[in-house]
Amino acid sequence: MHRNSNRGVQWARQLLRFGWLALIIAGFFFYLFNRELFTRETIAALLLQYRQQVWLVYFGICILRGLLLLPSTPFLLAGMLLFKDTPLLLFLVFLLTVFIVSTFIYYAAGYLKGSFFSGKNTAARLERIKEQLNGKRGFWLILGWAFTPFTPTDLVCYAAGLLRLRFWQFILPLLLGEAIICGIYIYNGVLLLP
């Protein structure tokens, strides 16, 4: 009986693993071949179709974006275009979506137990990364990763979950880095947008 239950859990993990991977690959190719749909103007126009529920739709789209590992910058820029009169609310809503997606990826990576990575060389590299992230510089490495534009923050979330870092040890510098970069984008957007 116990052996069948283990097989069921392993099967569920495999299904989740490949299902999520298939969604990410599909999202990547959709993004790659439809880049014109991912401009701030196009995203803002889509959101404006739902004027009554625009915040809820924006929140949902930003969550979906994160689960598909799509770049966040066009979605933040669209939010800046749409919500230029409420920059603080945009900042808080966007950071909440970052928190939710990062938490999901962190726990999903722990649940999946990193089976996308296997082999002796990979295990040794992961151990070195874990030492770096658990060390004194770990806070600054995660903060720098999250702060740097054009780096996929979702990757550090996956690594933290895979390497079993303590949740708060990873999420606090991640949110701080994201808050700084989003704050810079939003503040400059308020100054630059008419």
C-alpha positions in Angstrom: 0.0 0.0 0.0 2.8 2.4 0.9 4.6 1.6 -2.3 1.5 2.5 -4.4 1.1 5.8 -2.5 4.7 6.6 -3.3 4.1 5.9 -6.9 1.1 8.1 -6.9 3.1 11.0 -5.4 5.9 10.4 -7.9 3.4 10.4 -10.7 1.8 13.6 -9.5 5.2 15.3 -9.3 6.1 14.1 -12.8 2.7 15.4 -14.1 3.2 18.8 -12.4 6.8 19.0 -13.5 6.0 18.3 -17.2 2.8 20.3 -17.2 4.5 23.4 -15.8 7.4 22.9 -18.1 5.0 22.6 -21.1 3.3 25.8 -20.0 6.6 27.7 -19.7 7.8 26.4 -23.1 4.4 27.4 -24.7 4.6 30.8 -23.0 8.1 31.3 -24.2 7.3 30.5 -27.8 4.1 32.6 -27.7 6.2 35.5 -26.4 8.9 34.9 -28.9 6.6 34.8 -31.9 4.1 37.5 -30.7 6.4 40.1 -29.2 4.1 42.9 -30.5 1.5 41.7 -28.0 3.9 42.4 -25.1 4.3 46.1 -25.5 3.1 48.4 -22.8 0.5 49.9 -25.1 -0.9 46.5 -26.1 -1.1 45.3 -22.6 -2.7 48.5 -21.4 -5.3 48.4 -24.3 -6.1 44.8 -23.2 -6.6 45.9 -19.6 -8.7 48.9 -20.6 -11.3 46.5 -22.0 -12.1 45.6 -18.4 -12.5 49.1 -16.9 -14.7 48.0 -14.0 -12.3 45.2 -12.9 -9.1 46.7 -14.3 -7.1 46.2 -11.1 -8.3 42.6 -10.6 -7.5 41.8 -14.3 -4.1 43.5 -14.0 -3.4 41.5 -10.8 -4.4 38.2 -12.5 -2.4 38.9 -15.6 0.7 39.7 -13.6 0.3 36.4 -11.6 -0.1 34.4 -14.9 2.9 36.2 -16.3 5.0 35.0 -13.4 3.8 31.4 -13.6 4.7 31.3 -17.3 8.1 33.0 -16.5 7.5 35.8 -18.9 9.5 39.0 -18.4 7.8 41.4 -16.0 9.0 44.8 -17.3 6.4 45.1 -20.1 3.6 44.4 -17.6 5.0 47.0 -15.1 5.3 49.6 -17.9 1.7 48.9 -19.0 0.7 49.4 -15.4 2.5 52.7 -15.3 0.7 53.8 -18.5 -2.7 52.8 -17.0 -2.3 53.7 -13.4 -0.2 56.8 -13.7 -2.5 58.6 -11.2 -2.0 55.9 -8.5 1.7 55.0 -8.6 1.8 53.9 -5.0 -1.1 51.5 -5.5 0.6 50.2 -8.7 3.8 49.7 -6.7 2.0 47.7 -4.0 -0.1 45.6 -6.3 2.9 44.7 -8.5 5.1 43.8 -5.5 2.2 41.6 -4.2 2.2 39.7 -7.5 6.0 39.3 -7.3 5.6 37.9 -3.7 2.9 35.5 -4.7 4.7 34.2 -7.8 8.1 34.0 -6.0 6.5 32.0 -3.2 4.8 29.6 -5.6 8.0 29.0 -7.6 10.0 28.6 -4.3 7.6 25.9 -3.0 7.1 24.3 -6.4 10.9 23.9 -6.7 11.0 22.3 -3.3 8.1 20.0 -4.1 9.6 19.0 -7.5 12.9 18.4 -5.8 14.9 19.8 -8.7 14.5 16.8 -10.9 15.2 19.1 -13.9 18.8 19.1 -12.7 20.7 15.8 -12.4 24.2 14.6 -12.7 27.4 14.8 -10.8 28.6 18.1 -12.2 25.2 19.8 -11.6 25.1 18.6 -8.0 28.5 20.0 -7.3 27.6 23.3 -8.9 24.3 23.5 -7.0 26.2 22.8 -3.8 28.6 25.8 -4.5 25.6 28.0 -5.2 23.9 26.9 -2.0 27.1 27.8 0.0 27.2 31.2 -1.6 23.5 31.9 -1.0 23.7 30.6 2.6 26.8 32.6 3.3 27.2 36.2 4.5 27.0 37.4 0.9 23.8 35.5 0.2 21.5 38.5 1.1 23.4 40.8 -1.2 23.6 38.2 -4.1 19.8 37.7 -4.0 19.1 41.5 -3.7 21.5 42.2 -6.6 19.9 39.6 -8.7 16.4 40.9 -8.1 17.5 44.5 -8.6 19.3 44.0 -11.9 17.0 44.6 -14.8 17.0 41.9 -17.5 17.8 39.1 -15.1 15.0 36.5 -14.6 14.1 36.9 -10.9 12.1 33.6 -11.2 15.4 31.7 -11.6 16.6 32.8 -8.1 13.2 31.8 -6.7 13.6 28.3 -8.2 17.2 28.0 -7.0 16.2 29.1 -3.5 13.5 26.5 -3.3 15.6 23.8 -4.9 18.5 24.5 -2.5 16.1 24.6 0.5 17.1 28.1 1.6 15.0 29.4 4.4 12.0 31.2 3.0 12.5 34.6 4.7 16.3 34.4 3.9 15.4 34.5 0.2 12.2 36.5 0.0 13.3 39.5 2.0 16.3 40.5 -0.2 14.3 39.5 -3.3 11.4 41.8 -2.4 13.8 44.6 -1.4 15.6 44.4 -4.8 12.3 44.2 -6.7 11.0 47.2 -4.7 14.0 49.3 -5.5 13.9 48.6 -9.3 10.1 48.9 -9.5 10.2 52.1 -7.5 12.8 53.5 -9.9 10.7 52.5 -12.9 7.5 53.9 -11.5 9.0 57.1 -10.1 10.7 57.9 -13.5 7.5 56.9 -15.3 5.5 59.4 -13.3 8.0 62.1 -14.2 8.1 61.1 -17.9 4.5 60.2 -18.7 2.2 63.1 -19.7 
